[in-house]
Amino acid sequence: MSGATQRSRRDGRIDILRGIALLMIFVDHIGGNRISQITLRNWGFSDAAEVFVLLAGVSSMLAYGRVFEQEGARHGVVRVALRCLHLYAAQVVLLVSTFLIVALWAHYFGTEFLGIEPSRPPGLAAMARAVGMAQLPTFLDILPLYIVLLACFPVMQALWRISPAALLVPSLLVWHAAQSYPWLNIHNLPSGGGWFFNPFAWQFLFALGMALAVEHRKRGFTLPAWWPLRAAAVAYLIYALLAVAPWRRWGWFDWRPIIVFAPDKSTLDPRRILDVASMILLALSSERFRAVQNQWLLRPFAMCGRHSLEVFAAGTLLSLMGRLVFTTFGTGPVAQVLVNGVGFAGMFAIAAWFDHRSRLKMSRRLAT
């Protein structure tokens, strides 16, 4: 398949949405960051984590589903396994880098409590648990969730090939069990609690993304624009906005026409699923969005989405540095500009560098 054909099979809207989600994750992971007042979590029940996982299901089905169909299960399993190893290597690098940065910062600035986890270098036992994903430090728990979900992809894809119901019904039942039985989780030592992102719950969002990917590809790389469905999605998002928007924090009076307690994120409350599904449906069925996806203003976000692992890793370490700066020097205007400016610039620079490398590889392939 030629490079042009491959590019035509890629929906730039998915890359843009994933890139925006990665930038929002960076912002939301820095306590005291004033930009976090306008990120997705302020506008509805879900936030950038749900967007990231749902689109991970979409992207995994688009990337690996065709491999299973055309090259067979053996090649598909090998591709998925290699990607899981790549993700795991990135997680280990993030862990080691986090511990080193924290230790160096504590040594040079003498900060006893940094407001992050871990707040000091761990012992060998804790390090071994972290590397084995038996102990997930705060802010380093999204990638392990993705590894587990992607590792389950071959089984989920096999169920999908039987029928959509063969995947979605068991997935829904497992999600419901995670809602009903809090013990159904992967243990997170040493506290004895479970993973914050309960994989038994979040797998349903991943499976839903796989189903959306099939419809997306079947309909010419878009989702159906049925007006009753779009109207229902808009109505639900308006309801979510009225229910959770931080009006007082935005400087408005505390207008609260609908009182709703924050829906649980760990076990993925159904309101969060409906919220993110509504957003993705509207975005990927929008012809207007499709028409502007190649505009220069959106290209940096698309680059971030195309190289999501590298940008996510960079954003994780940059958000750690941001938390350290805010904890040590305060959250004044200069610190706000420095942390966010360096963070965004660093993530865009990483994306641009990897995008350049990809273009060079593509040019070499076309030349041979």
TAQUI-V808100 format. One record per pair of residues at least 6 apart in sequence whose ideal C-beta (glycine too) atoms are under 8 Angstrom apart, sorted by sequence separation. I is the first residue (numbers start at 0). J is the second residue. If there is no record, write none. Layout:
i = (I,I)
j = (J,J)
This chain:
i = (26,29,35,39,40,104,105,112,128,129,159,177,186,187,215,246,247,262,282,291,328,39,40,67,129,158,159,176,177,186,187,215,246,262,264,303,26,27,38,39,66,67,105,117,121,135,158,185,187,214,246,262,26,38,66,104,125,184,185,214,246,262,292,325,129,184,324,27,39,132,155,158,182,211,259,26,63,66,101,181,185,27,184,185,324,325,101,105,132,183,184,324,23,63,105,155,184,241,242,23,63,101,183,241,242,243,101,102,242,321,101,102,243,320,321,20,27,63,98,101,117,238,27,97,116,177,116,320,321,98,115,116,177,178,23,24,98,115,176,177,23,24,317,318,174,317,21,173,174,20,24,19,20,98,174,314,317,173,174,317,20,21,173,19,20,239,94,170,171,313,314,17,170,313,16,17,20,94,239,94,170,310,313,17,170,16,147,235,236,91,97,167,235,310,166,167,309,310,13,17,236,309,90,94,97,235,236,166,167,303,306,13,166,232,233,303,306,309,13,94,232,236,302,305,93,231,232,155,163,303,306,232,233,299,302,305,306,90,93,232,302,305,144,148,155,159,163,143,147,151,155,159,229,299,306,90,135,144,228,229,299,302,305,89,90,133,134,148,156,133,134,140,144,148,151,155,159,133,134,140,141,229,86,90,140,144,148,137,222,86,87,135,86,128,135,224,128,222,223,224,221,222,224,83,86,204,221,125,203,200,207,221,83,200,201,82,83,200,196,197,204,211,215,221,195,196,197,203,207,79,195,197,79,194,204,193,211,79,79,76,75,72,75,30,72,181,67,178,63,67,177,51,55,59,177,52,56,64,48,52,55,59,63,67,174,55,64,52,60,28,24,64,59,48,56,60,64,52,56,59,60,64,55,56,58,59,53,56,57,61,52,53,56,57,60,52,55,56,59,60,53,54,57,58,61,49,53,56,57,61,52,56,53,57,142,141,139,138,138,138,43,42,44,43,42,43,42,44,44,43,42,41,42,41,41,115,10,41,115,114,115,36,113,10,113,10,115,8,36,114,36,110,113,112,113,48,100,110,110,44,46,49,97,101,89,93,97,100,104,108,92,96,100,49,53,57,86,93,97,101,49,53,85,89,93,100,104,44,49,50,54,44,45,49,53,44,45,50,44,45,50,44,45,43,45,43,16,16,12,13,12,10,12,12,12,15,22,10,12,11,18,19,22,10,11,15,18,21,18,21,18,19,15,18,19,11,14,15,17,18,21,28,14,17,18,24,28,14,16,14,15,18,21,25,29,32,11,14,17,21,24,25,28,13,14,18,22,25,26,29,30,21,25,28,29,32,24,28,31,30,29,33,32,31,34,33,32,34,32,32,29,26,29,26,25,25,22,25,22,21,18,2,2,2,1)
j = (32,35,41,45,46,110,111,118,134,135,165,183,192,193,221,252,253,268,288,297,334,46,47,74,136,165,166,183,184,193,194,222,253,269,271,310,34,35,46,47,74,75,113,125,129,143,166,193,195,222,254,270,35,47,75,113,134,193,194,223,255,271,301,334,139,194,334,38,50,143,166,169,193,222,270,38,75,78,113,193,197,40,197,198,337,338,115,119,146,197,198,338,38,78,120,170,199,256,257,39,79,117,199,257,258,259,118,119,259,338,119,120,261,338,339,39,46,82,117,120,136,257,47,117,136,197,137,341,342,120,137,138,199,200,46,47,121,138,199,200,47,48,341,342,199,342,47,199,200,47,51,47,48,126,202,342,345,202,203,346,50,51,203,50,51,270,126,202,203,345,346,50,203,346,50,51,54,129,274,130,206,346,349,54,207,54,185,273,274,130,136,206,274,349,206,207,349,350,54,58,277,350,132,136,139,277,278,209,210,346,349,57,210,276,277,347,350,353,58,139,277,281,347,350,139,277,278,202,210,350,353,280,281,347,350,353,354,139,142,281,351,354,194,198,205,209,213,194,198,202,206,210,280,350,357,142,187,196,280,281,351,354,357,142,143,186,187,201,209,187,188,194,198,202,205,209,213,188,189,195,196,284,142,146,196,201,205,195,280,145,146,194,146,188,195,284,189,283,284,285,283,284,286,146,149,267,284,189,267,265,272,286,149,266,267,149,150,267,264,265,272,279,283,289,264,265,266,272,276,149,265,267,150,265,275,265,283,152,153,153,153,153,156,114,157,266,153,266,152,156,266,141,145,149,267,144,148,156,141,145,148,152,156,160,267,149,159,148,156,138,141,209,205,196,204,208,212,201,205,208,209,213,205,206,208,209,204,207,208,212,204,205,208,209,212,205,208,209,212,213,207,208,211,212,215,204,208,211,212,216,208,212,211,215,311,311,315,315,318,319,236,236,239,239,239,240,240,242,243,243,243,243,244,244,245,319,215,248,322,322,323,245,322,220,323,221,326,220,248,326,249,323,326,326,327,264,316,326,327,262,264,267,315,319,308,312,316,319,323,327,312,316,320,271,275,279,308,315,319,323,272,276,308,312,316,323,327,268,274,275,279,270,271,275,279,271,272,278,273,274,279,274,275,274,278,278,279,282,282,283,283,283,285,288,289,292,300,289,292,292,299,300,303,292,293,297,300,303,301,304,302,303,300,303,304,297,300,301,303,304,307,314,301,304,305,311,315,302,304,303,304,307,310,314,318,321,301,304,307,311,314,315,318,304,305,310,314,317,318,321,322,314,318,321,322,325,318,322,325,325,325,330,330,330,335,335,335,339,338,339,338,339,342,342,342,343,343,346,346,346,350,361,364,365,365)
